[in-house]
């Protein structure tokens, strides 16, 4: 483990590097990093600056793939109720919650947009595949999304969270089947599901059906039981699982009354840990390669021996020799679900893939 001092002066970043020296030299090996770090809440430009520093540090360790947590750009609104749960009376217009949403909406990003262009440039500058959790803004609705970029500085596409959890449903829209991509890249087939989506068996099966090999799981769940889910998915899918979570203290959010935490009793102190992380990398055999880390902001890095995927599939291929399609099958509606459509509008032509990365 190496200690890397953050250039921001905000404190040290711990880098855990597992070199996997026993990997089969005849197999392709991919060095991957999951980033465990906090958003600079309500300050998207500063968060982008922080993302670039972390990508540069990961690239300095030779990482070819860098995965960020859920809602890293835009922020996960931990502890906020946006005025709900206080009163459902008509006499309470929830003005305070509406203003909180206005600020949160302002911190989100358009896709495509200038922040996406900058993220693509970062991926190209540091020659990495980049998987980034963002809050996506489409007009006045927000989505929790993951964006994908390649080392040539190209934006590949996105996944929108299909099913927000609990109070997330108040502030985020629902994705549909049109954004469940798996990208065929020189590193392997890469895709992602966000947080508790990973507990949806049919949604996981859709990714398995697309041949996912490097399964990214940006999350906000830091409970120890999350590790069991990640291990299960690695074994079930015969894939590498890379789960990235934020490590946050109360001081990473604006101070009260600008931002108030609910559900924790009295307002936590500035140094109180409100999300302890737990980011982890797990092999297709269920072996923990790096993490979980609950100590602080971290770059957690491991070498992925892609030969492990084939060895794991020998025992269990959930959509192959272990499937029983005559008994159990899955149909996925992958068409966009639009609230308004116009018959006179021309259909947009589908973006054509290329030899380096294509979506299934």
C-alpha positions in Angstrom: 0.0 0.0 0.0 1.4 3.4 -1.0 0.5 6.8 0.4 -0.2 9.4 -2.2 -0.6 13.0 -1.1 -3.4 14.8 -2.8 -2.3 17.8 -4.8 -5.5 19.6 -3.6 -4.1 19.7 0.0 -7.4 18.2 1.1 -5.6 15.2 2.8 -4.0 12.0 1.8 -5.4 9.5 -0.7 -4.6 5.9 0.0 -3.7 3.8 -3.0 -4.1 0.0 -2.6 -2.4 -1.8 -5.4 -2.7 -5.6 -5.8 -0.3 -6.7 -8.5 -1.5 -10.3 -8.9 2.0 -11.7 -9.6 0.7 -15.2 -10.1 -1.5 -14.4 -13.1 -1.2 -16.6 -16.2 1.2 -14.7 -18.5 -0.7 -16.1 -21.5 -3.9 -14.4 -20.5 -4.7 -10.7 -21.0 -4.3 -8.7 -17.8 -6.1 -5.4 -17.2 -5.1 -3.0 -14.5 -8.2 -1.4 -13.0 -8.8 1.2 -10.3 -12.0 2.0 -8.3 -12.0 5.5 -6.9 -13.3 6.0 -3.4 -13.6 9.8 -2.9 -16.2 12.4 -2.1 -17.9 14.9 -4.4 -17.3 18.6 -3.7 -21.0 19.2 -3.2 -22.8 21.9 -5.2 -19.4 22.7 -6.9 -19.3 20.8 -10.2 -16.3 22.5 -11.7 -14.2 21.8 -8.5 -15.5 18.2 -8.6 -14.3 17.8 -12.2 -10.9 19.2 -11.1 -10.8 16.6 -8.4 -11.8 13.8 -10.8 -8.9 14.8 -13.1 -6.4 14.6 -10.3 -7.6 11.2 -9.3 -7.6 9.9 -12.9 -4.0 11.2 -13.3 -3.0 9.4 -10.1 -4.7 6.1 -11.2 -3.0 6.4 -14.6 0.3 6.9 -12.8 -0.2 3.4 -11.4 -0.7 2.1 -14.9 -4.4 1.7 -14.7 -6.3 1.2 -17.9 -9.8 1.4 -16.5 -10.9 3.9 -13.8 -14.3 3.6 -12.2 -15.9 6.4 -10.1 -18.8 6.1 -7.5 -22.4 6.7 -8.0 -23.3 10.4 -8.5 -19.7 11.6 -8.2 -20.4 14.5 -10.5 -23.5 16.3 -9.2 -23.4 14.5 -5.8 -25.4 12.0 -3.9 -27.8 13.9 -1.7 -27.2 11.9 1.4 -29.2 13.0 4.4 -31.5 15.4 2.5 -35.3 14.9 2.3 -35.9 17.9 0.0 -38.7 18.9 2.3 -40.6 15.5 2.1 -41.3 13.5 5.3 -41.8 16.8 7.2 -45.4 17.4 6.3 -47.7 16.4 3.5 -50.1 19.2 4.3 -51.1 21.6 1.5 -50.3 24.4 4.0 -46.6 23.4 3.7 -45.4 24.3 0.2 -42.0 22.8 1.0 -40.3 25.9 -0.3 -37.1 25.0 1.4 -37.0 21.6 -0.3 -37.8 23.2 -3.6 -34.8 25.6 -3.3 -32.6 22.6 -2.4 -33.7 20.9 -5.5 -33.0 24.1 -7.6 -29.4 24.1 -6.3 -29.1 20.3 -6.9 -30.5 20.7 -10.4 -27.9 23.4 -11.1 -25.1 21.1 -10.1 -26.2 18.4 -12.5 -24.8 18.1 -16.0 -26.3 17.8 -19.5 -25.5 14.8 -21.5 -24.0 15.7 -24.0 -22.7 18.9 -22.6 -19.5 20.8 -21.7 -18.8 18.6 -18.7 -19.1 15.4 -20.8 -16.7 17.0 -23.3 -14.2 17.6 -20.5 -14.5 14.1 -19.1 -13.9 12.7 -22.6 -10.8 14.8 -22.8 -9.6 13.5 -19.5 -10.0 9.9 -20.7 -8.0 10.7 -23.8 -5.3 12.7 -22.0 -4.6 9.9 -19.5 -5.3 7.0 -22.0 -7.9 5.2 -19.8 -11.4 3.8 -20.1 -13.4 5.9 -17.8 -16.7 4.9 -16.0 -18.1 8.0 -14.3 -21.2 8.3 -12.0 -23.1 11.5 -12.7 -26.4 13.3 -12.0 -27.7 13.8 -15.5 -30.0 16.8 -16.2 -32.5 16.5 -19.1 -34.6 19.7 -19.0 -36.1 19.7 -15.5 -35.8 16.0 -14.7 -32.7 14.5 -13.1 -31.3 11.0 -13.7 -28.7 9.0 -11.8 -26.5 7.9 -14.7 -23.1 6.3 -15.5 -21.1 7.6 -18.5 -18.6 5.6 -20.4 -15.5 7.0 -22.2 -12.6 5.4 -24.1 -8.8 6.2 -24.2 -9.2 8.0 -27.5 -11.2 10.7 -25.7 -14.6 9.6 -27.0 -17.9 9.5 -25.1 -19.3 6.0 -25.7 -22.7 6.3 -24.1 -24.6 6.0 -20.8 -26.6 3.9 -18.4 -29.5 5.5 -16.6 -30.5 4.0 -13.3 -33.6 2.0 -14.0 -35.1 2.0 -10.5 -34.2 4.7 -7.9 -34.5 3.6 -4.3 -36.7 5.0 -1.6 -36.5 8.8 -1.4 -34.3 8.8 -4.6 -37.7 8.4 -6.4 -38.6 11.9 -5.3 -35.7 13.6 -7.1 -34.6 11.2 -9.9 -36.4 10.0 -13.0 -36.5 6.4 -14.0 -34.3 5.0 -16.8 -35.6 2.6 -19.5 -34.2 -0.4 -21.4 -32.6 1.7 -24.0 -29.6 2.5 -21.8 -28.3 -0.9 -20.6 -25.2 -1.0 -22.7 -22.2 -3.4 -22.6 -19.3 -2.1 -24.6 -17.0 -4.5 -26.4 -13.5 -3.0 -25.8 -9.9 -4.1 -26.1 -10.0 -4.6 -22.3 -13.1 -6.8 -22.3 -16.8 -6.3 -22.3 -17.6 -3.4 -19.9 -21.0 -2.4 -18.4 -22.5 -1.0 -15.2 -25.5 -1.1 -12.9 -25.9 1.4 -10.1 -26.4 0.7 -6.4 -29.5 -1.4 -5.7 -30.2 -2.1 -9.4 -27.5 -4.8 -8.7 -30.1 -6.6 -6.6 -32.5 -6.9 -9.6 -31.9 -10.5 -10.9 -33.5 -9.9 -14.3 -31.5 -6.7 -14.9 -28.3 -8.5 -14.0 -29.3 -11.3 -16.4 -29.7 -8.7 -19.2 -26.0 -7.8 -18.7 -25.0 -11.4 -18.6 -26.8 -12.0 -21.8 -24.7 -9.2 -23.4 -21.5 -11.1 -22.3 -20.3 -8.7 -19.6 -16.8 -9.4 -18.4 -16.0 -6.3 -16.3 -19.0 -5.5 -14.3 -18.9 -2.0 -12.7 -21.1 -1.3 -9.7 -21.0 2.3 -8.6 -22.9 2.5 -5.4 -23.9 4.6 -2.3 -24.4 1.4 -0.1 -21.5 1.1 2.4 -23.1 -1.6 4.5 -21.0 -4.8 5.1 -23.8 -6.9 3.5 -23.1 -5.1 0.2 -19.9 -7.2 0.0 -22.0 -10.3 -0.1 -24.0 -9.0 -3.1 -20.8 -8.1 -5.0 -19.3 -11.6 -4.4 -22.5 -13.3 -5.4 -22.6 -11.3 -8.7 -19.0 -12.1 -9.5 -19.7 -15.8 -9.0 -23.1 -15.7 -10.7 -21.9 -13.8 -13.8 -18.4 -15.3 -14.0 -17.1 -11.7 -14.3 -14.9 -9.2 -12.5 -16.9 -6.9 -10.2 -15.6 -3.4 -9.5 -17.7 -1.6 -6.9 -16.9 2.1 -6.2 -18.4 4.1 -3.4 -17.8 7.5 -1.9 -16.0 8.1 1.4 -17.7 11.2 2.9 -17.6 13.2 6.0 -20.2 15.7 7.0 -17.8 18.5 6.1 -17.8 17.4 2.5 -21.4 18.8 2.3 -22.3 22.5 2.8 -22.7 23.5 6.5 -26.1 24.0 8.0 -28.5 25.7 7.4 -27.5 25.6 3.7 -27.5 21.8 3.9 -29.1 19.8 6.7 -28.9 16.1 7.4 -32.1 14.3 8.4 -32.5 10.8 9.9 -29.3 11.0 12.0 -30.8 12.5 15.1 -28.9 15.7 15.9 -26.8 17.4 13.2 -23.5 15.4 12.9 -20.2 17.1 13.5 -18.0 18.2 10.6 -15.7 15.2 10.9 -18.5 12.6 11.3 -18.2 9.9 8.6 -21.5 9.8 6.8 -20.4 7.2 4.2 -17.4 4.9 5.0 -16.9 3.6 1.5 -16.3 -0.1 1.2 -15.1 0.0 -2.4 -13.9 -3.4 -3.6 -12.7 -5.5 -6.6 -13.7 -9.1 -6.8 -12.7 -11.9 -9.3 -15.0 -14.3 -11.1 -14.0 -17.0 -8.6 -15.2 -14.8 -5.7 -11.7 -13.8 -4.6 -11.4 -10.3 -3.2 -8.5 -8.8 -5.2 -8.5 -5.3 -3.5 -10.5 -3.7 -0.7 -13.0 -3.4 0.8 -11.7 -0.1 2.1 -13.4 1.7 5.0 -10.6 4.0 6.1 -10.7 7.1 3.8 -10.5 8.3 0.3 -8.6 5.7 -1.7 -7.5 4.5 -5.1 -8.1 0.7 -5.0 -6.3 -1.0 -7.8 -5.9 -4.6 -9.0 -4.7 -6.6 -12.0 -7.6 -8.5 -13.7 -6.5 -11.8 -15.3 -9.1 -12.2 -17.9 -8.3 -15.9 -18.1 -10.2 -16.2 -14.8 -13.4 -15.6 -16.7 -13.0 -18.7 -18.9 -12.0 -20.8 -15.9 -15.1 -19.6 -13.9 -17.4 -20.3 -16.8 -16.2 -24.0 -16.9 -18.2 -24.5 -13.8 -21.2 -22.2 -14.3 -22.3 -20.1 -17.3 -25.6 -18.5 -16.3 -26.7 -17.7 -19.9 -24.9 -20.7 -21.5 -24.6 -24.3 -20.5 -26.3 -23.6 -17.1 -29.4 -22.0 -18.7 -32.7 -23.7 -19.3 -34.4 -21.4 -21.9 -37.2 -23.9 -22.5 -38.2 -23.4 -18.9 -36.9 -19.9 -18.0 -36.2 -17.0 -20.4 -36.0 -13.2 -20.3 -37.3 -10.7 -22.8 -35.8 -7.2 -22.5 -37.6 -4.2 -24.0 -34.7 -2.0 -25.1 -36.7 0.7 -26.8 -36.7 4.3 -25.5 -39.9 5.1 -23.6 -40.8 8.6 -24.6 -43.6 10.6 -23.0 -44.2 12.6 -26.3 -43.5 11.5 -29.8 -44.3 13.1 -33.2 -45.1 11.0 -36.2 -43.8 13.7 -38.6 -40.3 13.7 -37.0 -37.5 11.8 -38.7 -36.0 9.0 -36.8 -32.5 9.7 -35.6 -29.9 7.5 -37.1 -28.2 5.1 -34.7 -24.6 5.9 -33.8 -22.4 3.4 -35.5 -19.9 1.5 -33.4 -16.2 1.1 -34.3 -13.6 -1.6 -34.0 -12.4 -0.4 -30.6 -15.7 -0.2 -28.7 -19.3 -1.2 -29.6 -22.4 -1.6 -27.6 -24.5 -4.7 -27.5 
